[in-house]
Amino acid sequence: MNREEVFEKLSEIMIEYIPELNGVTFTMEDSLHELGANSVDRMDIIVDIMEELGVKVSITKFANAKNIKEIIDILCEEYV
Amino acid sequence: MKKENSKRVFVSGMGCVNSIAESAAEFEQALREGRQGIDFYKESKQKGPIKIGAEIRNFSLNKRIDDYSLKENVPQTILNKARKVARRSPFVIQTAVAAVLEAYVQADLFQKQVSGERIGIIVAGNNLTNVVKNAYMDKCKNDLEYMSPSYALQFMDTDHIGTLSEIFGIFGEGCTIGGASASGNVGIIKAYEMLQLEIADICIVVGAMAELSDAEMYGFYNVGALGGRRFGTEPQKACRPFDMEHEGFIYGQGCGCFILESQESIAKRNAGILAEIMGGAILLDGNRLSNPSVQGEARVMELVLDRCGLVPEDIDYINTHGTSSPLGDETELKAIKQVWKDQVKNVWINSTKGLIGHCFYAAGVMEAIASIIQMKEGFLHPNKNLDHPISKGFRFVGNDREEKQIDIAMSNSFGFGGINTSIVLKYCSQYKSE
């Protein structure tokens, strides 16, 4: 999967957790928090995308990820 | 002996969801008609040992919130919060949100507000998350490393507390409490005590819905507590409290909410009153097993009467624990006879479980709601399937409702592990109708 595909998959998961995002345009520069995810939503979303990709990274690695781009960076480091 | 200086505590709001009603308002009509909620289970439960029970059907929190949106009595901010916070909540929590919403509206708590710190909450029930846990384990069984972070919040009963306090702005004392099948009464009694101590002016009591999985059903079945074998193909006949052909409890789903409020707070807010809680009592048998005790049940009824400054003759009506289990029903009648002696022929008796099954943790609250509805409206709901009572000399309500004005009611709940509880409610004529 390339970064665009990861972003697409992540977007699908985000809309599951935050239905208000359906139809809203957002980019990799946006942060989950700004888009309406509370702290647990954010973790749920990240664990879900990891499962989707078959990636296992400690959740603490994502603590400083400021936006979707940085989350995807961390995921793609691990994703083969 | 009634304690001097004991504060008067009233019920200012009620709400519920169960197998025969989606609200306390609907529950009144259902009780009046003697509607029964026991039926064949929806498919997903068919793996259990018994195929019948009283399930909640057609309940949707979103729909309920939409209905409230059309009326003016609930602020939009609360409804939006309810939608958002409870969106991913397990079904049992969603029923609690609905029940609390209804109770808040009735108590006029959105309009006639109290500081959030003076409102407490007790959620009665344990192991509220078994089904949730099973669902997560099914999802992650191949790889627990992908366990949902939400599970850390959702596996604890206190998810009820977090959710409800956030939606309704409750900042006072809050906790969960357990008493097996007596949880509801235990919650009411502890809330009553919270108000006595002036820790809060208002306490929201939620009798939480018990969502039992197949494991619990088989456990109850194998310990001989679960009924529904003899009348397995005739669900409406299966729940028969105090009848000769009773054989065990029938599972019922429901969530009830009671709002208890101090007299001072009611006066300050000029709020309506539904009933007074005169008092309650909890006593243990010192017995780990499931068998009830005549002595324990009799003793707790005597104790609550004493605390309320009453004698048995003052009680017009008992909403029994009455589960339809042979030993339970017999024990409770013997205990009532022990306390009331010759007067037993004067006190009306029914069992709400005959209509809505055994709601477990919610039962005490649900049955207190049923008692108050009956007191307010001047009737007693029928005893379903009471064709041949196991014992003579008791004043059972028959298969049709009785038109009767009750002044003081007692409601009993008894739980496995020797937990005996009883509360006393008094009719109050000053209530606002919706």
Boltz contact constraints between the chains, C-beta under 6 A:
constraints:
  - contact:
      token1: [A, 40]
      token2: [B, 149]
      max_distance: 6.0
  - contact:
      token1: [A, 40]
      token2: [B, 150]
      max_distance: 6.0
  - contact:
      token1: [A, 43]
      token2: [B, 149]
      max_distance: 6.0
  - contact:
      token1: [A, 44]
      token2: [B, 148]
      max_distance: 6.0
  - contact:
      token1: [A, 44]
      token2: [B, 149]
      max_distance: 6.0
  - contact:
      token1: [A, 44]
      token2: [B, 150]
      max_distance: 6.0
  - contact:
      token1: [A, 47]
      token2: [B, 146]
      max_distance: 6.0
  - contact:
      token1: [A, 47]
      token2: [B, 149]
      max_distance: 6.0
  - contact:
      token1: [A, 51]
      token2: [B, 146]
      max_distance: 6.0
  - contact:
      token1: [A, 56]
      token2: [B, 145]
      max_distance: 6.0
